[in-house]
Amino acid sequence: MRSNRAKASLVSITIVAMALSGCVTTQQDRIGANDGTDACYQYRVALDSTGDYYAEDMLKGAVIGAGVGALTGVLASGNLKGALIGAAAGAALGTLGGYWNSKAQQGRDQAILGVMNDLDTENQNLNRTQIALDQLVNCRRAEIARVKADYKAKRIGKPEAEQRMTLIRAQLDKDYAIASSINQNIVKRRDEYLIAADNIEPGSAEKIRTKTVVQAHTKKKKPKQTTTASGTPASQVVQRTNTAFETSERINATTSSIQQIAQKEATLDAV
C-alpha cells in the first residue's frame, strides 16, 4: 500500500508539472514584442491582460482534479496505467461541474452566496474584456481607414498601401489568436456557472441559452446591465449568470468579427 501511495504522489507531481509547463506562457510569448510598428499594441496588451483571470482559475481546477484522479487510480489499480486513467477522469471532473461540486460542500445557502459573489467578479472582468476587445477592434478599423484614405488621396501608391494592409492583416491574425484563446476559457467558465445555476434553479440554464438565442435572431435590444439584482439569492444567481452569458456571447461575436475584418475590410478592393 505504501508503494502505491508513493507512486500516486510521484505521478500527481509529474502531472501537475506537465500541466503547468504546457499551459503557462509569458505575455510577450502571446502578444509579441513591441517593435514600434503596431499603433494598436497598447490595446492588445490590455486585452491579453484580462485573459489571465479566466485562465488561472480553470487551470487550478483541472490540475487539482488530475492529481486527485491519479491518486485514486493508483490506489484502485496499483499501477501507472491506472494513475493516468484516473488523472484523465479527475481532470474532466475538475473542469466540468467541479465548480458547483466544490461550492456545494459548504452547504446550499453558503454555496448560493458564494456563486453570487463570484459572478459579481466574473461580470466585472467580462466587462473589462469586452471593453478591451472593442478598443482593439476599433483601433484596427481606424488603421484600415487611414490606409484607404491615404491611398485614395494618392498620398501613397498601391505597393505601399498593400504592404500596410498586409501588416494589418497579420496583426489581426494575432489579435484573433489572443481573443480566441481568452474566449475559449470564458466559455468553459460560463458553462460552470450554468451548471451551478441549474443546480440552484433547475431548468434555468436552458432558459438562459434560449433567451439569448432568441434575442440574437430577433435583434432585440439588449437590456441595460446593472450590478444589482432583485429577488431571492437563488434568483439573483440566475440573473447574474444570464448577464455573464450575454456578455460572453458578445465577446464571442466580436472575436469572430476579427477574422471578417481581416478578410473583407483590410483590403484595397473597396477603395
C-alpha positions in Angstrom: 0.0 0.0 0.0 2.9 2.4 0.9 4.4 1.7 -2.5 1.1 2.6 -4.2 0.9 5.8 -2.3 4.4 6.7 -3.3 3.6 6.0 -6.9 0.5 8.2 -6.6 2.4 11.1 -5.2 5.1 10.8 -7.9 2.5 10.7 -10.7 0.5 13.5 -9.2 3.5 15.8 -9.0 4.5 14.8 -12.6 1.1 15.6 -13.9 0.9 18.9 -12.2 4.3 19.8 -13.5 3.4 18.8 -17.0 0.1 20.7 -16.9 1.8 23.9 -15.7 4.7 23.7 -18.1 2.4 23.0 -21.0 0.0 25.9 -20.3 2.0 28.8 -18.8 3.3 31.3 -21.2 4.6 34.9 -20.8 2.7 37.8 -22.1 5.4 38.5 -24.6 5.1 34.9 -25.9 1.4 35.6 -26.5 1.4 39.1 -27.9 4.8 39.5 -29.4 7.4 42.2 -28.8 6.6 45.9 -29.3 8.7 46.8 -32.3 7.0 50.2 -32.8 5.1 49.1 -36.0 1.8 48.4 -34.2 -0.3 51.5 -33.4 -2.8 49.3 -31.5 -0.2 47.5 -29.4 -1.4 49.0 -26.1 -4.9 47.7 -26.7 -3.6 44.2 -27.5 -1.7 44.3 -24.2 -4.9 45.4 -22.4 -6.9 42.6 -23.9 -4.3 39.9 -23.2 -4.1 41.1 -19.6 -7.8 40.5 -19.0 -7.3 36.9 -20.0 -5.1 36.0 -17.0 -8.2 35.9 -14.8 -10.0 33.3 -16.8 -7.0 31.0 -17.5 -5.8 30.8 -13.9 -8.9 29.5 -12.3 -9.7 27.0 -14.9 -6.1 25.6 -14.8 -6.3 25.2 -11.0 -9.5 23.1 -11.3 -8.0 20.8 -13.9 -4.7 20.3 -12.1 -6.4 19.6 -8.8 -8.7 17.1 -10.5 -5.9 15.4 -12.2 -3.9 15.0 -9.0 -6.9 13.5 -7.2 -7.7 11.3 -10.1 -4.1 10.0 -10.2 -4.2 9.1 -6.5 -7.5 7.3 -6.9 -6.2 5.4 -10.0 -3.1 4.1 -8.3 -4.9 3.0 -5.2 -7.5 1.2 -7.2 -5.3 -0.4 -9.7 -1.8 -0.4 -8.2 -0.1 0.6 -11.5 0.9 3.6 -13.6 -1.8 3.0 -16.2 -4.5 3.2 -13.6 -3.0 6.5 -12.4 -3.1 8.0 -15.9 -6.7 6.9 -16.4 -7.6 8.3 -13.0 -5.8 11.6 -13.9 -7.8 12.0 -17.1 -11.0 11.3 -15.3 -10.0 13.7 -12.5 -9.1 16.5 -15.0 -12.6 16.1 -16.6 -14.2 16.4 -13.2 -12.1 19.4 -12.4 -13.4 21.3 -15.4 -17.0 20.2 -15.8 -19.3 20.7 -12.8 -16.3 20.8 -10.4 -17.0 24.4 -9.6 -20.5 23.7 -8.2 -19.5 20.5 -6.5 -16.8 22.3 -4.6 -19.2 25.1 -3.6 -21.9 22.6 -2.6 -19.6 21.2 0.1 -20.2 24.4 2.1 -23.9 23.8 2.3 -26.6 25.0 -0.1 -27.1 28.5 1.4 -23.4 29.3 1.6 -22.9 27.8 -1.9 -25.5 30.1 -3.4 -24.0 33.2 -1.8 -20.5 32.1 -2.9 -21.6 31.7 -6.5 -23.4 35.0 -6.4 -20.3 36.8 -5.2 -18.1 35.0 -7.8 -20.5 36.1 -10.5 -20.1 39.7 -9.5 -16.4 39.4 -10.0 -16.9 37.4 -13.2 -19.2 40.1 -14.7 -16.8 42.9 -13.8 -14.0 41.0 -15.7 -16.2 40.2 -18.6 -17.0 43.9 -19.0 -13.3 44.7 -18.9 -12.6 42.1 -21.6 -15.4 43.4 -23.8 -14.2 47.0 -23.5 -10.6 46.0 -24.2 -11.7 43.9 -27.2 -13.8 46.7 -28.6 -10.9 49.2 -28.3 -8.6 46.9 -30.1 -11.1 46.2 -32.9 -11.9 50.0 -33.3 -8.2 50.8 -33.4 -7.6 48.2 -36.2 -10.5 49.6 -38.2 -9.1 53.1 -37.8 -5.8 51.9 -39.1 -7.5 50.3 -42.1 -9.4 53.5 -42.8 -6.2 55.6 -42.7 -4.5 53.4 -45.2 -7.5 53.6 -47.5 -7.8 57.3 -47.1 -4.0 57.8 -47.9 -4.3 55.5 -51.0 -7.5 57.2 -52.2 -5.9 60.7 -51.8 -2.8 59.4 -53.6 -0.6 60.2 -50.7 0.8 56.6 -51.1 1.0 54.3 -54.0 -0.6 50.8 -54.3 2.5 48.9 -53.3 2.9 50.8 -50.1 -0.9 50.5 -49.4 -0.8 46.8 -50.0 2.2 46.4 -47.7 0.5 48.3 -44.9 -2.7 46.2 -45.3 -0.6 43.0 -45.3 0.9 44.1 -41.9 -2.6 44.9 -40.5 -3.9 41.5 -41.6 -1.0 39.8 -39.8 -1.8 41.9 -36.7 -5.4 41.0 -36.9 -4.5 37.3 -37.1 -2.5 37.7 -33.9 -5.4 39.6 -32.3 -7.7 36.8 -33.2 -5.4 34.1 -31.7 -5.3 36.1 -28.4 -9.0 36.8 -28.3 -10.0 33.3 -29.3 -7.8 31.8 -26.5 -9.5 34.1 -24.0 -12.9 33.3 -25.4 -12.4 29.6 -25.0 -11.6 30.0 -21.3 -14.6 32.3 -20.9 -16.9 29.7 -22.4 -15.5 27.0 -20.0 -16.2 29.2 -17.0 -19.6 30.2 -18.4 -20.6 26.5 -18.6 -19.5 26.1 -15.0 -21.8 28.9 -13.9 -24.7 27.5 -16.0 -24.3 24.2 -14.2 -24.3 26.0 -10.9 -27.4 28.0 -11.8 -29.1 24.8 -12.9 -28.4 23.1 -9.6 -29.8 26.2 -7.8 -32.8 26.6 -10.0 -33.4 23.6 -12.2 -34.1 24.5 -15.9 -32.5 27.9 -15.6 -29.5 27.1 -17.9 -31.8 26.2 -20.8 -33.9 29.3 -20.3 -30.7 31.5 -20.3 -29.4 29.9 -23.5 -32.8 30.0 -25.3 -33.4 33.7 -24.3 -30.0 34.7 -25.7 -30.6 32.8 -29.0 -34.0 34.4 -29.4 -32.5 37.9 -28.8 -29.8 37.2 -31.4 -32.3 36.1 -34.1 -34.8 38.9 -33.4 -32.1 41.5 -32.9 -33.9 42.5 -29.8 -32.2 45.5 -28.0 -30.0 44.3 -25.2 -31.2 45.3 -21.7 -29.1 47.7 -19.8 -26.9 45.7 -17.4 -26.7 46.6 -13.8 -24.5 45.4 -10.9 -27.5 44.8 -8.6 -30.3 42.2 -8.8 -33.6 41.8 -7.0 -35.3 38.7 -5.6 -34.1 35.7 -3.7 -30.4 34.8 -3.6 -31.2 31.9 -6.0 -32.9 34.2 -8.5 -30.0 36.7 -8.2 -27.6 33.9 -9.2 -29.7 33.2 -12.3 -29.8 36.9 -13.2 -26.1 37.3 -12.8 -25.5 34.1 -14.8 -27.7 35.5 -17.5 -25.7 38.7 -17.6 -22.4 36.7 -17.8 -23.8 34.5 -20.6 -25.0 37.5 -22.7 -21.7 39.3 -22.3 -19.8 36.2 -23.2 -21.9 35.9 -26.4 -21.0 39.4 -27.3 -17.3 38.7 -26.7 -17.6 35.6 -28.9 -19.3 37.6 -31.7 -16.6 40.4 -31.5 -13.9 37.8 -31.6 -15.4 36.2 -34.7 -15.6 39.6 -36.4 -11.9 40.0 -36.3 -11.5 37.3 -39.0 -14.1 39.1 -41.1 -12.3 42.4 -40.7 -9.1 40.8 -41.9 -10.8 39.1 -44.9 -13.2 41.8 -46.0 -12.2 45.2 -44.7 -8.4 45.0 -44.6 -8.1 45.0 -48.4 -8.0 47.7 -51.1 -10.8 46.1 -53.1 -13.4 48.5 -51.7 -11.4 51.7 -52.2 
